[in-house]
Amino acid sequence: MKRLLITGASGDLGRPLSALAARSWETVGTYFRHANIGGGTAVQLDLRNRQAVLDLVEQVKPTAIIHAGTSDRSEDMAAANRAAAHNISEAAQRAKCRLIALSTDLIFDGKHPPYDEQAPPTPVSPYGRVKAENERTFLNTPDCLIVRTSLIYDLTRTNRQISWMLEKIEAGEIVPLFIDEIRQPIWAWNLAEVLLELAGSELSGILHVTGPQPLSRYEYGSRLLDALGYDPIQVVRPVRAADMMPERPRDCTLSLEKAFACLRTPLLPVDEALKRAKAGKL
């Protein structure tokens, strides 16, 4: 059986990804603190530890690696992301295995959408800058595909797209959502399906994989809360990012022409994905 190593298997993407992968791959998923992966064998790993990463990859001998690990919120975010990228790249090259590396729409400044795969990165945030730097590392890695994506959501309370809003509502606060920041949210299970398709392909370089429905943060958050049974009119307040956080990218819409041309797995708009999530059609 094909063997897949997933980093960050306890994260918002990693849990559904490891759950789906375990159905058709021999799956090993790494975690840093919490071993709540979706499926397969869980292994604790600090991606900053070069020797530990090299040893695990040599032991597992994966057919492919999907690198979904490292956070944008840790205290040593830049150093951790940078070290993880270099260690995973080196390990994949030594093992001569396929590598899928997750990146972000935040490598762009949001001033000239839509961005295709050839658009030069123009990051304005620390996270965007380190992810753009990591892309250069991965582009020099043989048999590697960089997948740029956007906001990854699910209807589970632990999902970061959901949890912060529920915490505010339960504290009796109104949820502020930007009306002037545009992103392309993608359902975690949909992205997981796409990544598994790509893990078995030979595509390399860069590919944009997001939901096909560009939405403001206000439209997006309202849809998520409505799916959870809340009335957005009662719990949401529209605000302008330009007034509160003017340094944030305004519109990070990515072109999906390449994805539509090469993928068998359909990319689901938020409305369709939420119907499936509520119905348990994973």
N, C-alpha and C positions, 0 to 999 in steps of 0.2 A: 504493500500500500504506500501511496505517496505520503511523505512526512512534512508537516508544516510547523514552523516555529513562529509564534506570535508574541511580540513584545507588547507590554501594556495590556495583557489579556483580562485584567480586572477593571479596565476603564469603560467609559460610556460606549465606545466602539468595540473594545476588546471582548467584552462579555458576549454580545450577540455574534461577533465574528468567530470566537472560539466555539460557541454553541453550534453554529452552522458548519464550521470546518470539521468538527468531530464526527459529523455524519458521513463524510467521504474521505477525510484525511486522517492519518495518524497524527494527532495534534498535541503539541506541547505549548503551553502558554506561560509566560513569565509575569510576575507581579513584584511590586516593591514592598508594600505593607500588608495588603489584604488579599487573601487567596481566593476571593470570590469570582473565579473565572466561570465562563459559561459552559465549557466542556473541555475534554482532554485532560492531560496531566499538568498540574500546576507546579511551577518551579519558582522559588524566590530568586530574584536577580537584581543587583544594582547595576544598571546599564552604564554607570560612570566607571565601573571597575573593569578595565580592559582585559585583564587576565581571566576574570570570571566569565566575561562574555565569550572570549575565545575558547575557553574550556567547555562551556555549555554547547556552543555550536559544534565543536569537534565531537562532543559526546552524542549529541542528537543526530548529527549528519542529516540536516533537513534538505528536502528537495527544494523548498522555498522558505524565505523569511518574509513576514509582513511586519514592518516596524511601525507600530502604533503607540509606542511607549513615550514617556517623558511628558511633563506637564508645562503649561504656560503660567502656572501660579506658584511654583516652588520658589523658595528664597534664592536659590542658585540657578534660576531658570536658564539663563544664557549658557553658563558653564555646563550644566547638566545636559541640555539639549545638544550642545556642541560635542561633548565627550561621547554621548550615546551614539551620535551619528558617525563619528570616526570609528568607534569600536565595532559597531554593527557592520559598517562598510568593510573594515579590515577582515572581520570574521567571515562575511559572505564571500569575499574574494578568496580567502584561504580555503573555504569549503567548496568553492566553485558552484555555489547554488544561486538560484534566482532571488532577487531582492525587490520587494515592493515597499517604498518609503512614503509615508504620509506627509504632506505639506499643507499649506493653508492659502486661502485667498488674501490673507493679510500681508502677503509679500508685496501687495500693490497699494498705492496711495489713494485709490478711489476717485481719482480725478478724470480718468479717461476710459471708462468702461464702454463696451465689454472687452475684457482682456482675453486674448488667445494664448496658446502655449508658447508662442514666440515672443510675446511681450516682455521687455526687460523688467525685472523686479525693481520696484520703487518703494521699499518699506518705510514706514514712518514710526513704527512702534518697536520697542526692544524685541518683542516676540517675533514680529515680522522680519526684523533684521537678522536674527539668528537662524530663522527658518530659511531665509534666502541664502545665507552662508552655507547652511547644511545642504541645500540643493546643489551647490557647486561640488560639495564632497560626493554626493550621490551620482551626479552626472559623470564623474570619473570612475564609477564602479561598474564593472562589466555586468551585463544582464540585469540591469536595474531599471525599474520604472518608478518615477516620482508621480504620486497621485495628489494633486491639489484639490482640496475640498473646502467645505464651509461649515456652518453650524450643524452639529450632529445631535439629533434629538431622538427621544423615545418618550413614552408615556409613563415610565417608571419614576418614582419619586427621587431616586438617587441620581437621575440624569441631571447634569449641571444646567441644562437649558430650562428645566422644570423647577429644580429644588430652590433656587434663589427666589423665584416668584412665590412659591408656596410658603416659604419662610416669612416673607413680608405680609402676605394675606393673613396667615395665622397669627401674626403679631398685631393685626388690626391696621396695617399700613396699606396704602395704595401703591400699586406697582407702576413705576415710571418706565415708559417704553418710547424709544426714539421713533419719530415719524419720518426722519430725514436720513436714516442709515439703511442702506439696501444690501441684503445678503441673499444667498440661495441655500436655505436649510435643506438638509438631507436626512432621511430617516436612517437610523443606525443599522437596521436590518437590511435595508436596501443597499446601503454602502457596503455592508459585509458581503452581500451576494456578489456585487460587482468586484470586490477585491479578490474573492475566491475564483471568479472567472479569470481575472487578470493574472492571478498566481499560476494558473495553468496555461497561460498564453506566452508568446515570445515578444510581446510589445515592450519596447524600451523607450527611454527618453522621459517625456512629461505628458501627462494626461489630466485634463480637468474633469472631475467627477463631483457634481453637486446636484441638488434638486433643480428641476427645470423651471421653477416658479420663483422669480425674484420677488422678494417681499421686504417691506420695511420691518424694522424690529417691532413696531406697534402691530402691524398686521399679523406677523408671525406669532408673537407672544399671545395675542388675542385668540388666535386659532388654537394654540396649545391649551390655554385655559378653558376655552369653550369645550374642547374635547374632554377635559377633566371635570366638566360639570359646573364651572364657574361662569357667571355673567360678566364678560369683559367691561360692559358699561359701568358696572358697580365696583370693579376692583382694579381697573387700569386707568392711568392718566397719560395722555399723549404729551411728549416733551420733545424739544429740539436738541439734538446732539451738538449742533452748531453753537448753541448758547451755553451748553454745559461742558462739553469736551470737544472743542473745536479742532484738536489735533487728530481726532479719530478719522479714518477713511470714511468717506460718505457713501460711495457706491462701488462695491468690489465684485460686481457681476462678472462672471467668467463665461467665455464662449464655450458651448458644449458641442460644437459641430463635429469635432474629432471623436468625442465620446459616442455621439449618435451613429457615427459611421462605423465604429469598430466594435461596439458592445452588443451582445445578445440580450443582456439583462436590461430591462427598461428602467429609466430613471423616473421615479415617482414624484409628482408634485405633492406639496404638503397636504392638500385636501384629500387626495387619494390615499396617501400613506396613513393619515390619521384614521380613515375608515378601516383600513386593513388592521392597524394596530388595535383599534377598539374591538374589532371582530376576532382578534387573535390569529389572523392569517399571516403567519410569519414564514 
